[in-house]
Amino acid sequence: MDDIKEGIFSERGISLDSDCSVPVISFDSKYRLAVTDVYEGLKEWRIWFLLAWQDTKLRYRRSTLGPLWITLSMAVTIYTMGLLYGRLFKMDLSLYYPFLATGLLTWSLISSLLTEGASIFLEAEQFIKQVKQPYSIFVFRMVTKCFIVFFHNILVFIPIILFFNVKLNFHTLFIFLSLAILWINGIVYSVIFAILGTRFRDIVQLIISLVQVVFFLTPIIWSPSVLPERYQYIVKINPFAQFMELLRNPLLGSLPSAYAIFFITIVTLLGFFVSFVVFARYRARIPYWL
Amino acid sequence: MAAIQLDSVSVDFPIYNFSARSLRKQFLRLTTGGALYSQENIVVVKALDSITLKFNHGDRVGLIGHNGAGKSTLLRVLAKIYEPIQGHIHYEGSISPLLNVMLGINHESTGYENIMIRGLFLGLTHRQIRIKLKQIAEFTELGDYLFAPVRTYSSGMQLRLAFAVATCIKPDILLMDEMVEVGDAAFIKNAQAHLNKFIDQSSILVLASHSNATIQRFCNKVVLMEKGRVKYFGSVEEGFKRYEIV
């Protein structure tokens, strides 16, 4: 203590015990800081866009086809699965193929958002611990990366449109709104998963195994119409089934049902609210948990 | 005029998955590291304990102390990476942390791509980076290698690239964790001069180092830390004298 008194404290008159028990960040400024973080993060779109683009490119850097491998592996999956399951379900291939392709394309986007969301901050550890950046840029980076991959995948759908004569029409334009809604949901739910995943490392594994289950419970390879009436609730209460409809219907030339839109509106608002509260409360803890 | 004022700043680290009770007692006796204590069944390290300091314009501050005394944590708190759980910090001027020279260097990307990303992280715009690009390219002496992936570089060349980008800005409050060590003999003279100029531009320097020679060369004040507390803040000679006693 004597050493310290010779230093700066005595001359500035600052007591060591001064307001030790008062928390640094008051309740209401926590929310303001969270908003600032997101706002600053959006302003830094160059960084997260470049990082997302780099993430996509790097995975295929030394291969000849590059990111086209994403398209190719999706094509192989869809074309072979369509043949097999179309026969198994005894469905007309010209109807089943477009149905399956839109389902798998949408699901690949949703599942990558789910599985990668929880490890957003874990993967950005080297940045977070070295330089102060808004935490939101890492969320934007991951969600944007998943969408870049999706836009590579969607090319697979083009031959199917031509070959099976899928009727695209005015309703197809709704897909842009659908993607925007999914982007927003991707952001808000990733924030929740990312914070949980940073604090509890088991979350990443848990989500990966749950995604497998959800795949079978969601009408991706099977049509909701094959379900008996008393099991229809599996589709009705499944939020992923609604998102499936939101993206699939426009691609097949119809609008999503009013029920799906209503359901998704509730899910989106809930996501907004919960993620904002969680982010405001735990934002400052993220580097401590890494 | 740049200044930083820390007002009884404390930082606690929770350690999860660390529940061996007998081990905890052992740890408390060790001299290195912050004090460990238990809070609601979670072991907590008190990394910084009521730090009150004031750095003024022109200060060249060296942080000294044993491993785990809280030097790097203090730098990260100053860099706004850890928000303190108690106390507050008042800044005048902008912070330029240079805690890890190799930050964001991606081995599969080319030299140019790395310059771009790191530049954005330093807060530069695309335009500013393009203006500085030529200067950086000349300084690194890497020539056409800048178009090759960084993984093809030798470690010395990687360091040159990282060093050139990291020091291309004009720092205000410069925070450094250990002095940057640069490459081969031919490059070192060039780099030293550049580094000295870079540090001279800053209005405040806070440097953590284990090398007494480095601290004596760059600093005019030292902060001696022990177990997350400030033991001494003042002249370099006196600081080292007390450090040796500890």
Interface residues (C-beta under 8 A of the other chain):
Chain A: D3 I4 E6 G7 I8 F9 R12 I14 L16 D17 S18 D19 C20 S21 V22 P23 V24 I25 E44 R46 I47 L50 L51 Q54 L58 R61 R62 Q126 F127 I128 K129 Q130 V131 K132 Q133 A284 P287 Y288 W289
Chain B: D7 S8 S10 F13 P14 S50 T52 L53 K54 R76 A79 K80 I81 Y82 E83 P84 I85 Q86 G87 H88 I95 P97 L99 N100 L103 G104 N106 E108 S109 E113 M116 I117 L120 F121 T125 H126 P149 V230 K231 Y232 F233 G234 R242
